[in-house]
Amino acid sequence: MDAELDLTDIQHAKVEDLIRESQKRTRELWDRMRPQVHAEVSSLRKQIRSELTAVQQQKFDELNRFPVEPAKGKQLMERRNAPIIFTNSN
């Protein structure tokens, strides 16, 4: 994005700051919403499971083996929340 917009060094720094601030706010929002989202996902899984045969339930369980908040997923989210680094072509 930096090169495409031909950002100055000052613009580049400001955009990076804006992105970091937004990521922090987004993380805070997600932290507050996480329990409700996870409860909804768990509820949905239970409802779907109740519609399946025993064989289908077993396959469904295998497909959804990870917990609602797996440790690896949490690490992935932390990497996603890392600041986006632009390269300045100026």
Steps between C-alpha positions, in 0.01 A plus 500: 500500500786732581651483153164519323410819687851642487488588869749742646697392806269708720187348343649153532564550873152645557329215313695243702393675823137507386509129418657412839238707684220335304640153567512579872136613498399196296681269743321665793164457325574135424608438860164630621301308238697175512291330773172564317643395163640181647171425675316548170741273314466233768122527491496470122723192510269333754193581290660366182622190679147427624380479138761241400513123514754333731737444206460860386553623856829313517615656171375843614694463826815414306453802274444724803755340727669825593357693796313824444821687590795284400846609615632496143209717387581744775862517381380555145281788616797653680699485175210652309490786749865583441541839337500505123837612381508708185801536284565855395621525144599868543 
